């Protein structure tokens, strides 16, 4: 599509051309934004950049009466296309990142509305298709370029893979142990925040809408703190105990899912991902250096003398990094 100046300006904000002028805006982003926002809404969303604002301040920026702007803001916040905090009539509004927040919110909204029988499934299906087109085009351009390393926080990857610790031990002979931030139960135990399991895995629901779902667990993705309270209040998640929280992740581990979270000491989101449906994990699988975006402080190790050649690790490895080779000195046995 030929973008209007409003959609073009919003697209540039989304990919960060002001901070990274070498970034090219993907053509696939324009139809996605047009599907999400009317031209009028896009103009208002564009004015939200830079922090939370009152309807009065936003109305002043777009040169319109506050009585016209307020209902548009309320509608956008209700659809979780922007962030709204506070009771109706007194709320302040701000932007939400396209990924993961808006995408996840739309899939959770879809799941809730499907359970209620009110979902516009055609709109959500088109949203997933356009989102995938944008993500594919953007990261295919981004991956081979040096700008990739700049898309980090203080030189660190955005995300981190954590273990549910069935095999976290001190490294033999070195005394190296896992940090508290890498031990899932320690992270949960330390958290004084609300805990919730969201109603569905947003990536696997998106794949299901396209008829490409993998059938794996959809009830093990989790959140803590403010997002947890938001999901519970909106009917998109349920409050759980620490024991339930940990048990869900153990089930996800048994299903061969990968636990990914923000690269911070106390994360708010812990997704349980698969390469077949998860947008981020699937994209990382195409990178030559996936740890640029998401890394792990653990390394999988095969103990040769214990290997029976069952190929379970080959089948479960999400990055396809394990292969079978003939073991020297054996009758063709592979390990």
Beta strands, then each sheet from edge to edge (+ up, - down):
strand 1: 53-54
strand 2: 83-85
strand 3: 92-94
strand 4: 159-162
strand 5: 195-198
strand 6: 222-224
strand 7: 237-239
strand 8: 258-262
strand 9: 269-273
strand 10: 294-296
sheet 1: 1+ 3- 2+
sheet 2: 7+ 5- 6+ 9- 8+ 4- 10-
end
